[in-house]
Amino acid sequence: MPLPFEFVVYGVPRTLQAKTNSKRAWKAKVSRAASQTWPQSASKINTEISANVIYFYSNDILDIDNILKPILDSLDRIIEDDSQISQVLGRKTPINGLVLQSPSPILASAIQHGGDFVYIELDGPPDHRTMP
């Protein structure tokens, strides 16, 4: 499967501090969304990658750093190991009144769907010779 690869998980993400059952259910939801979008015939990603994780919210009370780890840990159905992720961009963006310029079809559909969601994009490795 060529990169970039993107998918959406609907709902409010769970944080590291969430109760065990709630966090487990959220991680399963992320894992299902990733594997349902990933082609069945494709092998797992086994190279270094970057991850962009954007939480689109209507009423935010979450810390972005605390939602990232459960999401990244849930990618085990499409990547060999989360240690392959060498760069992470985490962001939270209010969805109310949001107008994006040139969103991907997957992201545009999620915005029209309404409600809170997390957009996840996996891409190739960062250029280690340059700083962001």
Backbone torsions as a table, in degrees:
resi	resn	phi	psi	omega
1	MET	NA	123.5	178.6
2	PRO	-72.3	149.2	175.1
3	LEU	-96.2	151.2	7.0
4	PRO	-77.0	155.0	176.6
5	PHE	-124.7	133.4	-177.0
6	GLU	-134.7	152.0	174.8
7	PHE	-158.7	169.1	-176.2
8	VAL	-126.6	144.6	173.6
9	VAL	-123.2	118.4	-178.0
10	TYR	-81.8	142.5	177.9
11	GLY	115.9	176.5	179.0
12	VAL	-87.0	126.0	-179.2
13	PRO	-67.5	156.9	175.4
14	ARG	-98.8	149.9	-177.8
15	THR	-100.1	175.0	175.4
16	LEU	-59.4	-29.2	-176.9
17	GLN	-86.6	-2.9	-179.0
18	ALA	-64.5	157.4	176.1
19	LYS	-60.7	149.7	-173.6
20	THR	-53.1	-49.3	-177.9
21	ASN	-64.1	-40.3	179.3
22	SER	-65.0	-44.7	179.4
23	LYS	-65.9	-40.3	179.0
24	ARG	-62.5	-43.0	179.4
25	ALA	-64.5	-40.5	178.5
26	TRP	-64.6	-44.5	179.2
27	LYS	-62.3	-37.6	177.0
28	ALA	-65.7	-38.1	179.0
29	LYS	-64.9	-43.5	177.4
30	VAL	-62.9	-45.4	-179.9
31	SER	-60.4	-44.1	178.1
32	ARG	-62.7	-45.4	-179.3
33	ALA	-61.1	-41.7	179.0
34	ALA	-65.1	-47.9	-176.2
35	SER	-71.6	-29.1	177.2
36	GLN	-70.3	-28.2	179.8
37	THR	-87.4	-32.2	-179.3
38	TRP	-70.0	130.4	179.4
39	PRO	-59.8	135.2	-177.9
40	GLN	-61.4	-30.2	-177.6
41	SER	-81.8	-9.8	-177.1
42	ALA	-82.9	143.6	173.8
43	SER	-76.4	163.0	174.4
44	LYS	-65.4	151.8	174.7
45	ILE	-69.4	129.9	-178.6
46	ASN	-128.2	27.3	178.0
47	THR	-124.7	170.8	176.9
48	GLU	-64.1	138.1	-178.4
49	ILE	-140.1	166.6	171.5
50	SER	-111.9	151.1	178.4
51	ALA	-128.4	132.1	172.1
52	ASN	-111.4	123.8	-178.7
53	VAL	-126.3	117.6	-179.5
54	ILE	-124.3	122.2	176.8
55	TYR	-95.0	113.8	176.1
56	PHE	-94.6	120.6	-170.8
57	TYR	-129.7	158.0	172.7
58	SER	-104.0	-29.4	179.5
59	ASN	-145.5	93.6	-171.5
60	ASP	-87.1	134.4	170.7
61	ILE	-138.7	10.4	-173.1
62	LEU	-102.9	147.3	172.7
63	ASP	-85.7	130.0	-176.2
64	ILE	-60.8	-38.4	-178.3
65	ASP	-64.7	-29.9	-178.3
66	ASN	-81.3	-14.0	177.0
67	ILE	-93.1	-16.3	-174.5
68	LEU	-69.3	-48.7	-173.9
69	LYS	-59.7	-48.0	178.3
70	PRO	-58.9	-35.1	178.9
71	ILE	-68.6	-50.4	-178.0
72	LEU	-63.2	-37.1	177.2
73	ASP	-65.8	-19.8	-175.9
74	SER	-88.5	2.3	-176.7
75	LEU	-88.2	13.8	-173.8
76	ASP	-64.2	-16.3	177.9
77	ARG	-82.3	-14.6	-178.0
78	ILE	-123.6	-14.0	173.5
79	ILE	-124.5	150.2	-178.1
80	GLU	-61.9	-46.1	-176.8
81	ASP	-156.4	141.4	-178.3
82	ASP	-70.2	-6.9	173.7
83	SER	-69.8	-13.3	176.7
84	GLN	-72.0	-16.8	-178.2
85	ILE	-81.2	111.0	-176.0
86	SER	-104.1	-7.6	176.9
87	GLN	-148.3	136.4	178.9
88	VAL	-131.0	130.3	169.9
89	LEU	-109.6	117.7	177.8
90	GLY	-114.0	133.4	-178.1
91	ARG	-149.0	150.0	170.0
92	LYS	-123.5	137.1	-173.5
93	THR	-134.8	128.7	177.0
94	PRO	-67.5	135.3	-176.8
95	ILE	-88.2	-23.4	-178.6
96	ASN	-65.1	120.9	179.1
97	GLY	75.9	9.1	-176.7
98	LEU	-72.6	131.6	173.5
99	VAL	-127.8	111.2	-179.3
100	LEU	-94.8	145.0	174.9
101	GLN	-95.3	121.3	176.0
102	SER	57.9	50.6	176.1
103	PRO	-70.5	155.7	174.8
104	SER	-66.1	159.9	178.1
105	PRO	-57.2	-37.5	179.9
106	ILE	-65.5	-44.4	179.6
107	LEU	-68.6	-41.4	178.7
108	ALA	-61.1	-41.4	179.0
109	SER	-64.0	-40.9	179.9
110	ALA	-65.1	-40.0	179.5
111	ILE	-64.9	-40.8	179.0
112	GLN	-69.8	-28.8	178.8
113	HIS	-60.9	-37.4	179.0
114	GLY	88.6	161.3	179.6
115	GLY	84.5	171.5	179.7
116	ASP	-70.4	145.6	175.2
117	PHE	-160.1	164.5	175.9
118	VAL	-117.4	128.7	176.3
119	TYR	-101.0	130.0	-178.2
120	ILE	-127.1	127.9	177.7
121	GLU	-127.0	128.8	174.9
122	LEU	-108.3	135.7	-177.5
123	ASP	-139.0	179.7	-179.5
124	GLY	-65.4	178.5	-176.4
125	PRO	-68.6	156.2	174.2
126	PRO	-71.7	161.7	173.3
127	ASP	-81.6	104.8	-175.7
128	HIS	-69.9	-10.3	-179.5
129	ARG	-82.4	-13.5	-178.8
130	THR	-123.3	154.5	175.3
131	MET	-100.1	148.4	-179.9
132	PRO	-63.7	NA	NA
